[in-house]
Every structure is written in C-alpha cells, then in structure tokens.
Amino acid sequence: MKENLIQYQNILSSHGIKNTRQKKLILLELIDATSHLTAEELYQKLKEEKVGLATVYRSLKVFTNLGIVKEIPMDGLNYYELRIFSKKPLHIHFKCTNCNVMIDIDDSDINLDYIKLNQKVEMKRGFAVKDSNIVLLGLCKKCKEKLESKKMLENN
C-alpha cells in the first residue's frame, strides 16, 4: 500500500497542508501497521526519527479531519487506522481486554452481515449511515490459550 502514500500526500496538498517528513513517516507507520495504533504507540515507533508526540497528535487530527484516518475511541484511548484506500471501509473490530490489541475482523460473511445491519438501520429508522464503530471485547486467541494453559496447569 506504499503506492497510496502519494495519494495521501496529494490529499494533503489539495487542502493546502504541507507534506512534511514527519507526516510522511506517520503515514508510512499507519500503512505498515499490522494492528491499530494509539498516538503514543506511533510516537514510540517514531521518536528515534525525531518525531515528537505533539506532532503525532497534530498530524493524526489533520488526517482524521480529512478522512484519511479513522479514530476509534475505546476505554479512554483513541486507536487509529487508515480509512481511505484501506480496502476495508466497513468492518468490525475486536479488542483484547488482556493485551489491548485491536484486530480487524476481516471475514466476508461477517462483513456482509455488518453491511446488512447498517442497511436495516437505514431502512427502519430513515437514517443515512456513513460510518459506525462496532468493537467486540474479549480475549484474543493468544491470551485465551495462555489462560486455558494456566488453568490446566492449576488443575493438575
């Protein structure tokens, strides 16, 4: 998706926003991210590149306002993911309550049910749904397996 960097930079330019080195680095981190990131996590990944925390927050605000990035509020933290050119405009999230990882549920059957739910709400209520956040909470596979292993050891 690095080819999309130019498209993101064109969006910034078309709105009169400078394409700084810091914004480019933040976008590249978001493009390469395997999970959703908080501003603090982005800062930790970029601080050796001399990108400050305030710059990360300001850039994320710009990206969010332009619709490039989606902000997902959860438990007092905001997680960020690419919104446009991500090939996943509507999807469900899962957050592990143990390790705090945020995972996209990327399953065509589930996504189809999600789209149908949005359409049903629009039809029944007369709304025009533009976006939604569905976040399932629980234990990710790794944390669930650790917990089950621990319980088995305790029972033996």
SVG drawing of the C-alpha trace seen along z (x, -y; Angstrom):
<svg xmlns="http://www.w3.org/2000/svg" viewBox="-39 -26 56 59">
<polyline fill="none" stroke="black" stroke-width="0.4" points="0.0,0.0 3.0,-2.3 1.8,-3.4 -1.0,-5.0 1.4,-7.3 1.4,-9.6 -2.4,-9.6 -2.4,-10.6 0.2,-13.3 -2.0,-14.6 -4.9,-14.9 -2.9,-16.9 -1.6,-19.2 -5.0,-19.7 -6.1,-21.1 -3.1,-23.4 -1.3,-21.2 2.4,-20.7 3.8,-17.3 6.4,-17.2 8.9,-14.5 7.1,-13.8 3.7,-13.4 5.2,-11.1 6.7,-8.9 3.4,-8.8 1.6,-7.8 4.1,-5.1 3.7,-3.7 0.0,-3.6 0.3,-1.9 2.7,0.7 0.8,1.3 -0.5,4.8 -2.8,3.6 -4.5,0.3 -2.1,-2.1 -2.6,-4.8 -0.8,-8.1 1.6,-7.0 2.4,-3.8 3.1,-5.8 5.3,-8.2 7.3,-5.3 7.9,-3.9 9.0,-7.3 10.8,-9.1 14.2,-8.0 13.3,-9.7 12.9,-12.9 9.1,-13.0 7.6,-14.5 4.4,-13.4 2.7,-16.7 3.5,-16.3 1.9,-12.9 -1.3,-14.2 -1.5,-17.2 -0.9,-15.0 -3.5,-12.5 -6.0,-15.3 -5.3,-16.6 -5.6,-13.1 -8.8,-12.4 -10.4,-15.7 -9.5,-14.9 -11.0,-11.4 -7.6,-9.7 -7.6,-8.1 -10.3,-6.8 -10.2,-7.4 -11.7,-4.6 -12.3,-5.6 -12.0,-2.8 -11.5,-2.8 -10.1,-6.3 -7.7,-5.7 -8.0,-6.5 -6.8,-3.9 -6.1,-4.9 -6.4,-3.1 -6.3,-4.1 -9.7,-4.9 -9.4,-5.6 -7.5,-3.3 -7.6,-0.6 -9.9,1.7 -11.9,2.2 -14.4,-0.7 -16.8,1.1 -15.5,3.7 -15.8,4.9 -13.1,4.5 -12.1,6.9 -10.2,5.6 -8.5,8.0 -9.2,6.9 -5.9,8.6 -3.2,7.4 -5.2,4.4 -4.5,5.4 -7.1,4.1 -7.8,6.5 -9.9,6.1 -12.5,8.8 -11.9,9.4 -14.3,12.1 -16.6,11.7 -19.6,13.4 -19.4,11.3 -18.8,8.1 -21.8,8.9 -23.9,9.2 -22.5,5.9 -23.4,4.2 -26.9,5.7 -27.2,4.4 -26.3,0.9 -28.9,1.1 -31.6,2.4 -31.0,-0.5 -31.2,-3.0 -34.4,-1.5 -36.2,-1.1 -35.1,-4.5 -34.7,-6.6 -31.1,-7.3 -28.2,-7.6 -25.4,-5.6 -22.0,-7.0 -19.8,-5.1 -20.1,-3.0 -17.8,-1.5 -18.5,2.0 -16.0,3.2 -16.2,6.7 -14.4,7.1 -12.8,10.3 -9.7,12.4 -7.6,12.7 -6.6,16.2 -3.2,15.9 -4.4,14.6 -7.2,17.2 -4.7,20.0 -2.4,18.7 -5.4,18.5 -6.5,22.1 -3.0,23.4 -2.6,21.7 -6.0,23.2 -4.9,26.7 -1.7,26.4 -3.5,25.3 -6.0,28.2 -3.2,30.8"/>
</svg>
